Every structure is written in C-alpha cells, then in structure tokens.
C-alpha cells in the first residue's frame, strides 16, 4: 500500500519544479521591462503620465536604438517603457567605439544621438560654487584625482568635503532627455544655436547647454570667418573672451543685416570690447569698456541689508518675462546702457531695484573705486525694423552653479531669451529628474533575482506552510 504522505511530498516537489521552470521560461519570453522592474523605490526608472500619454499619442514612426557593448540593465529596462504602436526600442552593438553607450532617436530621415552620460549629473550636498552641477565625466575625473591623493593632504580634505562619496548625489534625468528629444524631433521644434568659437568666443556652460537641448536648442560651433555662410535669420550666441577685429566686426554686422539674431552674454571683468560696442551702438546698446563695472543690489536678511553681487532682478514688462516664472538670479553682472536710435526698439529686460549700486574701477585694478547708487539694467533687448534683426544682451554668464541654486531657472530663462530671438514659443522639458538612491549605485537587481526569490523560495515555503497547517488541523480534528 502506498504512503499518502510520501505522495504529497512528491506532488509538492513536482509543483515546485514546475514553478521554477515556468519562471525561467517567463524570464526568456517576458518583455525586458517586465523582466527588469524598477526597484529604486522612488520611481527613478519610471515614466510620468505625461511621457506615457505623449508616446501613446504619437502618429509618426520612431526608432530608439541603445548602442552598447555592455548594456546597462536598468537603462535598458527604462528605455523599454517607450515601446508603443509607433515607437520601437532595440539594443544593438555599437557600429564604432565612439558610439558605444549612446542612444539614437530617429524619426524619418532625421535623427539625434544622446550620450548615456547626458542622462546623469551630480551635485554635492556641501556645494562648491566653482562647480555647481557636475557631468558624469567631470565627477569621474574628480574621483580619480581624489583616489590619487594622500589622505593627509589638505587638498584631499577639501575635495572629500565637497566631492566625497558621502556628500555627492547622482541624478537621473533620462525621462527629461529622451521624451523632450522625442518631442522636439517629431514636432520639428529643434533649432540650431550657432555658438561663435575660436579665439573670440567661448563655449557656454556644459550643463546649461544640456538643459537647452531639452528646450529644443542644439548648439553648433562657428568661427567669425564663417558667419557669412550662416542662413539668413540664424541664431548666434556670442560670449566674447576677446574683442572682434575689424573683419570680425564687419562679419557680425553683415550677419545682423541679414536678419540675424544675436544672443550676447558678457563677463564684467572682460569688457575691453570697443569693436563689439561699435556694432551694438547701432541698436542703442552700450557698456563700460575702459573700466571694470560691477552691479549689485540691496539684499535684506532679517533686520539688516547689504549690497550683494548676487540678487533677484526686477523684471520689466517684456514678452520674455511673460513666458517664465520668477527664480532667475543675477550674479556678478555689469550695467547695460540704452539710448534712443531711429528705427530701433530697445528695452530693459532685467534690472536692479532703486537701491542698486554700480561699482567701477580701472581695468588694471589700480585707483579708487567709484560707487553710484540707482537702478541699473543688466539685461536688454533690441529690434531693428529695417532688417528684422534682434539682439538680446545678458550682462553675465548663465552657469550651472546658478542653476543649482535657482532650480534650473537660469537655463530656463536663457531658453526663453533664445525662443524670443527665434520668434518661437518656449518649449519646456517633459518629465522630471530623480535622485538615485545610494544603494542603486552599487547594486544591480534583475528579474532573475526577484522572480526566483518569489517563486523558487517564497512560493514553495508558502505551499509548505499551508500543507503543515492542514496537517496540524487534521490531527487536532
């Protein structure tokens, strides 16, 4: 006669083996996202409803290709969320070494490539004004420098205070980057901003440029000798590190005469720019070039107040200011002066309060400072009716450290200025960044671990517990 208890044990063993085999089969057949769920705890690798609804509503075919020799499972799982009726997502070997760890988004004949490093940035809870937000590459370089230092060095103490693993936060902005790139690519709202480089101009802040991509602006470099090759009405960004020569000034004047749009950002300590001022004079715009000029405003703290070089500006009644909220900070700016010119409509954009202060000193730092109280313009615009050219001048440099304090208000305001210059509506990023929990920086969790724990361990234990309870009840009965 067969033992009933033995039969039950064998049945339980067979059920457990069947469940384990089913889990392994599901791991192969399930979609990658289902097999690799978001286990961050705060939705790091999850899309918002805005992104989901946008992807579902797409009526044009889009291909998202993640090129990686060694794909990141979390990132692959995240990209899998973009799959829809008109969106395909795949992982492929990179065609070249330079394309490793990149994401190509294609719609028709147009495509854009995003580096995986652009999906992450870093900040410090102790904050270093010199750096603000750090890119993945910058943080890796700093980490390498710290590793090469002796723990007894003063520099080591300073670096670990600002950039040690205990104070650094990693941010994932994948949804903002991917969805916003999709929107700008499919909707045809990507616009080129030509950045004047070479000996005259310098590249804008990297983090600011990354944020501008989310607003639909892509930067490309151009030298002053090639300004004539730009299409009429192009958008040019100039941050001068030295003055234009005669040929450069003539090239800039020609660019503007063809309906060009100029965005000018200048540093108060590098204003020895007489040739550039000659070009701007045609728009009734000027600034001090022989002396160093710095503008501040009164900042109140409790019962006391001081004049600070970093302040919240007063905003004029301007179309740019109507598109963005408050939060923009002015830091170490110089005064911009406006004068009437026939056929030109210029206007103050940002200025100090009536309690502002302008400080001037000779460029060599010698001599006494001259202080003047009043209201001072630190950003202005001008439109010339004869050729529809436009100029927007910000008397400071938008940087990532200001964005750090102002919750990305600096880059958003910069995008608003560029949108006004281009005569277009301001596009806002879709989605939101998330702080990566520290546990995710060192632990990789996949479906195989999760499902095996659930089905190969927890479920059999549950079945065994049920069987034991039933046996106990029967004996009591």
Number of C-alpha atoms within 10 A of each C-alpha: 3 6 7 9 9 10 11 12 13 12 12 16 13 12 14 19 15 13 17 19 14 13 20 15 11 16 18 11 11 12 12 18 17 15 18 24 18 18 16 17 10 12 14 23 25 20 20 13 10 11 22 16 11 14 21 14 12 17 11 12 14 23 18 24 20 28 23 20 15 11 15 14 16 21 15 19 21 21 26 21 18 23 17 16 14 15 20 15 17 14 16 13 16 18 11 8 11 8 18 19 19 18 22 16 22 19 16 11 5 10 16 13 15 17 15 18 14 18 20 21 21 19 23 21 12 12 18 15 12 9 17 19 25 21 21 16 13 14 18 12 12 16 16 11 12 19 11 10 14 11 12 8 9 10 13 18 16 12 16 17 18 18 24 18 12 12 14 20 17 21 18 20 19 25 25 23 24 23 22 22 25 25 22 19 21 21 11 11 17 18 20 16 23 22 23 23 20 15 13 17 21 17 17 18 14 14 22 22 21 18 24 24 22 25 30 24 22 16 19 14 15 19 15 21 13 11 19 13 9 15 12 15 20 21 26 27 25 20 21 24 18 15 19 22 15 11 11 19 18 16 18 21 18 14 24 24 18 17 21 25 27 27 23 20 20 19 18 22 16 16 24 20 18 17 15 22 21 14 18 17 14 18 25 20 23 19 21 19 17 15 19 20 26 23 32 30 27 19 17 11 8 6 5 7 11 11 15 16 19 17 19 18 22 16 19 15 11 14 12 21 16 11 15 16 10 13 17 26 17 27 21 19 25 30 26 21 16 19 14 13 14 10 13 19 16 21 21 21 22 25 24 24 19 13 14 21 22 22 17 19 17 15 16 9 11 8 9 9 14 11 13 13 14 12 19 24 25 26 25 23 27 23 20 20 13 10 14 15 23 27 23 24 22 26 27 21 21 25 22 25 22 24 22 18 16 15 13 19 20 25 25 26 23 22 26 25 23 27 21 19 25 20 11 12 12 21 20 17 22 21 19 14 19 18 18 20 15 14 9 15 9 7 8 12 15 16 18 15 11 15 19 17 12 15 19 18 13 13 15 19 14 12 14 14 12 12 15 12 12 12 12 11 10 9 8 7 6
